[in-house]
Amino acid sequence: MAESQGAHMTPEEFRRHGHALIDWLADYHTRVAELPVRPSVEPGDVRAALPAHPPEHGEAFADVLSDLDEVIVPGLTHWQHPSFFGYFPANASGPSILGELAAAGLGVQGMLWETSPAVTELETHVLDWLAELLDLPARFLSHSVGGGVLQDSASSATLCALLAARERATDGAATSAGVDRALAVYASAEAHSSVEKAVRIAGLGTDALRLIDVDERYAMRPESLARQIAADRADGVLPCLVVATVGTTSSTAMDPLRATAEICGGEGPWLHVDAAMSGVAAVAPEHRGMHDGLELADSYCTNPHKWLLTNFDCDAFWVADRAPLLRALSVVPEYLRTAASEGGTAIDYRDWQVPLGRRFRALKLWFVLRHYGAEGLRAHIRHHVALAAELASWVEAHPDFELTAPVPQNLVCFHHRDGDERTARLRQTLNDSGELYLTHTRLDGRYTLRMAIGGVQTQREHVAAAWEAITTAASEPT
């Protein structure tokens, strides 16, 4: 049958090509372990393989699929490779991919309840489910004055928390007449760069950010936070937001929530808890100690798109009181007024985020929760935590390597005892080999290798092979 090139794809063509694409993706996930983790390309190589000008006439779908193999895949860093240990896990499980496909195929817009009621109500319900699975405080559930929303990333959650905090701290002046008083935002020196970006975007300026020193475990010192807040108040600066990190990017450090919350209590600054990767580990009860004091926080986020089998983008963000968030972000032109909105009987998630438009993100998370269940999610987390603990024991037993941070979950930080130059050279050698992929950070000024274990396909054999490659490369003459 001839294809309708240059015209709309017919339902039958869509069915045929869709089957071919699903087969291609299934084959990719089957063979990804055989590919080099990182491509051996130089900047510009991929573009050089593409036509200089757009096609004048429609092309056959088979040709597009062919170019996935010949042009795109050779230029990818394979985040789904079982030996990808860089940055953080980026899980893309089967049910999540299918949920994303269903959302794309439905093509609905969820900015208002009225624009697709199921989009809003499923999201509200799934976030209540996830809050229950993580044993979050009841004040974050939808039947309270708070509730949850799916953002694209923890960076957006931090920005929304800051906007809500600014609204509350200034009693609404920030969204009407503007801020006429200096505000301050506090986070540990190990907090994610998104805090600084949020401060910039919100118009407070980088000078408003106070980076609080950390202890020997790289967790924020509450006494230092208290002193800084007191000093700012004495100088006429208004404390606006404190960001406590549960699982820092560099080392999985856990800021002490209860002590931090007690400093923020009463009329103090808004407390936002950033648990981007680590928070999802709370599906396993033994990891819930990191949330001690969370019932005192104003907002919280964690990313199912990192370690909970849900593909990017999917950040779960909860607030204990939605009112400041809605006051900061709600703008209602006539064309967005509906009976449900005006009557207050429905949630309009456009008021819980910076953009107006909304994807149907909840669908893929719903698919994941239903496919794995609580039991499967717990097993997934426990498997990687056990692998990380075993890897840490190998590092501790090796004469040439040293752990540079505690290992509470799935991230192992270590360096070569010969120092920064040797450690950096080792990382470059390993990544160039294509056998595995590591990223780095600095802890106490030391160049540190980060090995994040959390891939859907990552098994003990991959961790063991990576450790063998690391020790073998380290033993070679420099």
N, C-alpha and C positions, 0 to 999 in steps of 0.2 A: 504494500500500500504506500503510495507516495506521501511524503511529509508535507505539511502546510508551512514550508519555510517562508519566513517573512510575514507570516500571519499568526493568528492566535493558535496555540497548541490545542488540538482537539482532545476531548476526554479520552479517546482511545489511545492517542499518541502519548498523552500524559501518563496513562496507565502503563504503557509499554516502557517509556523512558524512566518512569518512576521505579519500576521493577529493576531495570538495568542499574539505576543509581544505588538502590538498596543493595543489590548484589555487589556493586563496586565498593560500597562502604563496608559491607561484611568482609569482603576480601581484604580490604585495607587493614581492618582491625585484626584479621588473621595473620597478615604478613608484616605488620608494623615492627615486630621484634627483630625481623631480619634486616631492616633498613638502618643506615647510620642515624644515630639520634639527632645529630646536627649536620646540616648540609655543608658540603665543601664548595661554596659559591662565594663570589666577591660581590660587593655592592654594584648593582646595575646588571648583573648576569640574567636575572629573571626577565627584566624589561627587554633586554636585548633579544630574548627568545620569542617575544610577542610582536605581532604585526605593528608597524608604525602608525597605521590608520585604522579606524573602525571599519567593519565590513559593510559594503554597500548592499549586499543581499544576505538574507538569513542563511545560516549554516545548519548543517545536519547535527542533531544532538550527539550522534556517535562521534563526530569530530571534536565537539566540546569535551566529551568524556575522555577522549584520547589525549587531549591536551592536559587534562588533570594529571594523567600518568607521566606525560613527557615534559611538561613545563612546571606544573605547580608542585607536585610531590617531591621532585628533586630539590626544590627550593624551600622546603619546610623544615623547621625544627619540630620533631615529632613528640608533642606533649603527651600523647597516648602511648608512647614507647615504655615498656616496663622498666627500662634503664634510664628514664628521664627522672633525675633527682634534683633538678634546679628549681629555684624560686619557691613554688608551692604546687601541690597536686592540682590538676585541671581535669577532674573526672568527666568523662563523656560516656556514660553507661548506655547500654542498648535502650532501656525504657525511656531514658532522658532524651536521646536522639529522636526516638519515635514521638515523644511528646512535643518536641520542638517542631518536627515535621507536621504534626497535627495542627499546631498553633499557626504555622506559616500557611498551611492549606486553608484554614478557616478564614484567615485574613481579616480578623475583626479588630476594632479599636476600643480600648477599655478606659478611655479618659473619664467617662461618666458612667454611673450605674445604668442610665437609660441607653447608652450606646451599645451595650451588651451586658445585660444583668448577670449572666452566668460568669463572665470574666471577673466581675467584682466579687460576687458571692463565693465563688470557688477560692479566690485569693484569700478572702477573709477567713474562710473555713480552713484552708490548708495551713495558714499561718497560726491558727489556733491549734491545729494538729501538731505542727512543728514545735510550738511552745510547750505543749504537753510532753512531747518526746524528749525535749531538752530540760524538762522540769523547771521552766522559767516561772517567775512570780506571777500570780494571778492578775496583778495590775496591768500586765501587758496583753491580756486577752481582750477580744473584741467586745465582750459584754460589759467591760469596765469603761471608764472614761478614756482609756488608752486604746491600744490595738496595734496591729502589724500591717506592713506594706512591703511589697517586693521592689527593691531598687535595682539599678543595674550593677552597682558595686558598692563596697564599703566606703569608697571615696565619696560617693553621693550621699550615703547615709551620714557620714561625718559632716558634710556641708549642710544637710537638712537639720541635723542636730544643732549646729551652730546658729542657723537662722532662727530656729525655735528658741534657742537659749537667748539670743540677742533680743528677740521679741519679748520674752518674759523679763529679762533684766532691765529693759528700757520701758517696760509697761506700754509697749506698742509704738513708742516714738520712732523706733528704727524704721518702721514701715510707713510712717506718715511724714513727719518733718525731718527725719534723718537723725543720726546720732550726734549729739553735741558734747559728749563726754567720752574720755578714753576708756576703752574696754580691754580686758585681758583674757587670753585663752591659755590654758595650762595643759601640758602633756609631758611625758617623760622624754628624756634625751634619746630613748630608743623607740619612740612612737613612729608610726608610719608617716611618710612624707605627705600623705593626703591631709593631715592636720594643717600643715603650713599652707598647702594649696587652698584649703577651705578658708583660712584666715585671709588670704589674698583675695579670693573671689568675693567674699562677703564684704570687702572694702575696709576691713580693720587694719590691714597692712601687717607685714611680717614683724614689725616692731611690737605688735600686740601679743605675739606668741612668747610664752615663757616655757623654756625647756628645763624640766626639773631633773636634778641629778639622780642617779640610780645606785643601787647597792651592788654587792659582789655577785648577785644573781641576775643583774641587769633589770631589776624591778624598781619602779619609782619609789623614792623615799617619802613617806607621808609627812614626816617632820619638815622636810625641805619644802614640800608643797604648802604646808601650813604657814611657814615663815614667809614665803613669797606672796601668798594671798594677803597676809597681814601687812606686809610692806607696801603692796599696791594700794590697799585701802587707806593706809596712812598718807599715801601720795595723791589721793583723790581719784585713783583708777578703780573702775568698777569690774570686779571679777565676773566673768560672763559664762565661761564653759571650762570644765575639766574633762579631758579625755583620758580614761584609764584603759590600758591595753591588756587584754587577756590573750597572751600569745603573740609576742612581738615578731616582726618579720625576720629580724636578724637571728634571734636565738630562742623563740618561744617563751620569753620571760613573761611572768604573770604579775601584773601590778596588784597590790593588796586592795581589793575592792572595799571591804568593810571599813578599813581605816581611812581610805580615801573618801568614801561616802560620808563618814562621820564629820570630816572636815567640811564637806560641801553642804551639810544638813541645814535645816531651817531656811533662812533667807539667803543662803549661799548660792554659788554658781551651779548651773545645770551640770549633771554628771552623765556623760555619755560613755558607754563601754564598748570598745572596739574589740570584738572577738572574731575577726575575719576568718582565720583558718581554724583556730583552736576550739571555738565555741561549739562546733558540731560534734566534738568528741563527747559532749555531755549526753548524747544518746545512750552512752554507757555510764551507768550510775557511779562507777569508781572515779570518773573524771569531773564530777559535779562540784568538788571542793573548790575549784577555781572560781565558781560563781558565788561563793560565800559573801553576802552583803549586796547581792544584785537587787534584792527587793527594795533597796534604798536608792537605786539609780533612776534617772529620768528617761534614758533611752539605751538601747542595746542593739548591736547588729552582729550577724555572723553570715558566712558565705557557703551555702550549699554547693555553689559552683566550684569550690576548691576541693573539699575532702568528702563531700556527701553525695557523690555519684550523680550530680546534676550539672549539665554542661553550662558554660558561660552564656549569658549573664544572669545571675540570680543571687542577689543579696537580700537577706531577711532582716528587716529593720522594725523594731518595736518602740513605742513610746508609752510612758505611763499616763500621760495626759496629752491628748491629741490637740487640745485647744490652742496652745501657743504655736504649734506647727501649722495648723490651718489658718490662723490669723496671719502668719508670716507669708504663706504661699498662696492663699486663695485670692484670685481675681476673677470676677464673674461678669463678663459682658453679656448683653442681652441674648446673644445667640447660643449661650451655654446654659440658660435658665430652663429648668424643667420642674415639673410638679414634684417629683421625688426629691430633688435637691432642695427646693424651697420648703417643702414640708419636713425636712430633716429625717425622713424615714429610710434613707439610703446613704451609703458611703460613696463619695466621688473621689477616687484616688488621684485625680489630677491635682487635688489640693494637698497631697502628701508628698509631692516631688517637685523638682524644678521644671521639667518639661510638661507640656500639656498632654501630648499623646502617650499612649501606653500599650506595650506589647502584652500578649497573653502568656506571661511568664509562669503563672501558677500551674499551667497545664503540665509542663514537663516535671515540675516538682511533685505534682499529684501522681503522675505516672510512676515516679521513682518510689514514693512512699508506699504506693499500693503494690508495686512489684516486690520490693525487698521486705517490707514490714519492719517493725522495730527490731525484730530478731536479726534480720539480715544486715541492717544498718549497724547494729552493735558489733556483729561479727567482722564487718568491714573495718571499723575503727580499731578494734582489738588486734586484728591481724597485723596492721601496720605499726601499732604501738609496740607489739612484741618484736617485730623485725628491727625497729629502731633500738630497742633495748639490747638486742643481741649484737647489733653493729657497734653500739657504744661499748660493749664488753670487749669486743675485738680491738677497738681503738685503745682502750685502757691497757690492754695486755701487750700492745706492740711497743717496742722500745723507741721507734722513730716518730710516734704520733702522740698527741695529747688532746684530750677533750678541752674545749674552751668555754663550755657552758653546760649547765644541767640539761638532762634529756627527759622532760616530763611527758612528751607525746611522741611525735613522729619525725622530729627534726634533730639531726645529729650534727654538731658543730665541732670541728677539730682542725688542727694545723700540724705541720711538720715541725719537729723540735729545732730544726736548723734555722727556722725563721721565715720572715715574710717572702723574701725572694725565692727561696726554695719552694715554699707552699704555692706561690703564684705560678711558678714555672710548672709545677706538678699539675695544677688545674688546667693550664693551657695544653699540656701534653695529653692529658686524659680527654679533654673535650675535642681536640683535633683528631683523636683516634676514631671517633664516632661510636665507640663502645658504650659510653655513658655520657651524662651531662650533669655538671655541677655548677653552682653559682657560688659567689663569695660575699663576705661582709667583713667588717672590722669590729672586733670586740676588744675593749681596752687598748685600742690602737693596733692590735695584731691582725694581720691578714688571715682570715678564717674561711675554711671550706664549709659549705652548707650542703648537707645531704638530706633532702626532704623525701620521705618515703610515704607514698600514698596513691600510686597509680592503680587504676582498675585491674591491670594485668600483672602488677608487680608481686612477685613471689620471693620466697627465701633464696631460690637459685639465682635470681637477678641481683639481690643484695650481696650474696656471697661472691658472685662473679665480679661485681663492681669493686668489692674490697680486695679481691685478688689482683685486679687491674691496678688499683691504687698502690698496693704494697709492692707490686712488681715494678711499676714505673718509679717508685721512690727508691728502689734498690739499685737502679741503673746509675752508672757514673754520671756526674754532672759536668 
